[in-house]
Amino acid sequence: MIEPGSILTLDVEKPAAGGRMLARHKGQVVLVWGTIPGERIQARVERATRSVLYAETTEVLSASPDRRDAARDWRCGGNVLAHVVYERQLTLKAEIIQDALGRIGRIPLTSPPIVIGSPEHGYRMRARLHARDGRLGFYREGTHDLCSVEGTGQLLPETVAWLAAAEAVLQRDNLTGLSGLEFAENIPGTERATRVEVHDGADASRFSALVSEEQTVTDVLRVREDDPATTLRLRRNVRSFFQGNRFLLERLVRHVVALVPEGPVVDLYAGVGLFGLSLAAAGAKDVTLVEGDPASGADLVANAEPFADRVRVRRASVEGFLAAGPGRGTRLTTDTSDATFVVDPPRTGMSKEALAGIIQQQPARIVYVSCDVATLARDTRTLLDAGYLLEALTGIDLFPNTAHVETVAVLTVT
């Protein structure tokens, strides 16, 4: 068995989910950081299992033409693809989506899907930072070592400057007990809401200088590109879930809106109303929004007020809502044969209960917005087995240079 610390010479074959690339050593799979398919490298084994070796590139013997200098710390903030030119990153992520659907979902795609790209820098408008010894930052990949957010390129320069000022306050006043800081910004970066997290027993009031007076930010989204007057105003608390890329947010919304035909809409995992209320703003007349998180649910209720004549908000878990069924408190239409269900679940995907509830309702169309290709592939397989057809698939690169890719799938009843 290969021992950790061993140096291997590898020919890199293809991308793998999570940002590593796949190679083989004497037939054994090696998943390796810091390389590109087509390269020959030397890599140090980090750990070994009976079936897979995990390694990190130590020397590039034959470089890909798509390799670029990456001055940033690639382990910081998940920048595991920063050494790859951006257009190739989009190709790699398309191949990862294709591989996951084929390998996990047993859904062969004849070609990789299109992946919509983003500006690489300053895109991120929400984050949770860790705190230690007067410093704020991300954890380096696979560790609890703190690293500076500045080198990641993910935040606006103004945000980086604000974080430096926050660190100066922590160090000047010798403030201890802070475990983390969470912030949310609006699209233009003109509003920022912040909250602190403290260790057990620490006095949160000591960090009042780091907490914004307003705990919410507001965005105005143009929902239809062909109609600038079709806008949506969304308020969101710093604790509420929201998509993180300021440059692709409107494009993602418009993409989803364009995929939903006329008819009732049920927005599961609705959050603060990004998709369901965008559809209402675009003219949908029968929209049910379901959200169980307290912070997101409170924002959803407020954001839905201008559409009271056409939307219903249900503050419940997706599983609970679907289990209740039509006519038992949900006010879900009893006929879902022409309905579209929009689902945007967490990284873990949909639970078995949620999938079973959707399948029982048999909506005509499902628009599945996913932040994890593995759980998307798993859930799509379940829906195909229940009689659905995968009609369309598009990738949207909400986190450039990282291993993450958003995917929007459309499934219809066969």
Protein Blocks (a to p, Z undefined) as FASTA:
>chain_A
ZZehiacddddfbdcehhiacddeehiacddehiaehiacddddfbdcfkbccdddfbdf
bdcfkbccdfbafkgghiamlmpcfklmmmmmmmmmmmmmmmmnopacfbdcddddddfe
hkagcdcdddeehiacdddehiabdcdfklnomacfklmmmmmmmmmmmmmnopghiabd
cddddfkopaccddddddehiafklmmmmpcfblcdcddddfblklmklccdddddfkbc
cdfbfklmmmmmmmmmmmpccdddddehklnolmmmmmmmnopabdcdddfbfklmmmmm
mmmmmmmmmpccddddfklmmmnoghihnopafblklcccdddddfkopafklmmmmmmn
opabdcdddfbfklmmmmmmmmmmnopacfbdcdddfbghiabdcdddddddZZ
